[in-house]
């Protein structure tokens, strides 16, 4: 894998982390609800597969950016609910600023004739 491929992989992973943190910014959600929220807010442009979501949730929890507890889902099934920690809130602010900076830079390049 070349450097560009590695960087794009990191960008995608970091973007997924940011989207997950944003999804649980205001309330705890279980994994399926997080994926559904991301898909809904993106007008179905973004679909987070289970194979990417659950490892990302685990990594964010290990890093202390998410906390979790077991509860019952809307369908009365046992589900793990994830919430943003104080460290996660700081990371979300950092990632949001970074994303806005990159998005503005890309927009400037794309608008240049």
Secondary structure by P-SEA (a helix, b strand, c coil): ccaaaaaaaaaaaaaaaaaaaaaaccccccaaaaaaaaaaaacccccccccccaaaaaaaaaaccbbbbbbbcccccbbbbbbbcaaaaaaaaaaaaaaaaaaaaaaaaaacc
